[in-house]
Amino acid sequence: MVEIENDWLKVTIKNDGAEVCKVQHKENGLNYMWTGDSAYWGRVSPVLFPIVGRLKGDRYMVEGQTYHMSQHGFLRDVRFSVASQTKDRVSFLFESAGNFKNIYPYEFKVLIHYILQKNVLTVTWEIINDNEGEMYFSIGAHPAFKIPLLEEETIENYSLKFFPAKNKHVMEYELKESFLLEKGPADDVEAIQLCPSLFVNDALIYSNIDRITLTSNITKCGVDEFMVTVTPRIILFHRGVSREALWYC
């Protein structure tokens, strides 16, 4: 485990997958992340690479050769080394070194940087192509936030607010048989109150979103700004089994 901190936040990150497992606010003492209880879902915020989601039949083809890869790829399960660290920032490094040629025909390095600035945690991914030609990949964040944060709250006390990209229409998508299909413009997406039935038809998927806030209308606690600067699509889903096993991604 690696810890970074400043006067506002303390963040704990695992070497396995360079995965953030705790973001604790020093003033209120709250950990904003899902606990990672393996009885329900043993992950907290895996980094998805070199695919996001599932391939049809768990296979794909490059230059005439078929490869097999399971959902979300393999990066979340590899062990990173610490490339550099100070009190309020850390960089993790992983090098492929020929270990994945049977499922992914490329050589690469991945650097994941975590930087604390006041009450903001900034995450940056850096993918280095060690091949002579093009390297095909996708990358995504999969953070799970604990909802509700306090005993006196319910999930219905929380709402998501979306900030669309400038001069762009927010588009909505749906998953069908492992394919992502465009449904069309999303007209009423600026604010959504959370409830379990919201996800009865699977995840909510949008594009052209610059920023998201997740906030309680009782305590005003939540994630004030979830900035989106690279990922072209936002996928939201809910998993709830009991009050102790409830989170939103």
Secondary structure, 3 states (H helix, E strand, C coil): CEEEECCCEEEEECCECCCEEEEEECCCCCECECCCCCCCCCCCCCEEECCCCCCHHHEEEECCEEEECCCCECHHHCECEEEEEECCEEEEEEECCCCCCCCCCCCEEEEEEEEEECCEEEEEEEEEECCCCCCCCCCEECCCEECCCCCCCCHHHEEEEEEECCCCCCEEEEEECCEEEEEEECCCCCEEECCHHHHCCCCEEEECEEEEEEEECCCCCEEEEEECCCCCEEEECEEEEECCEEEEC
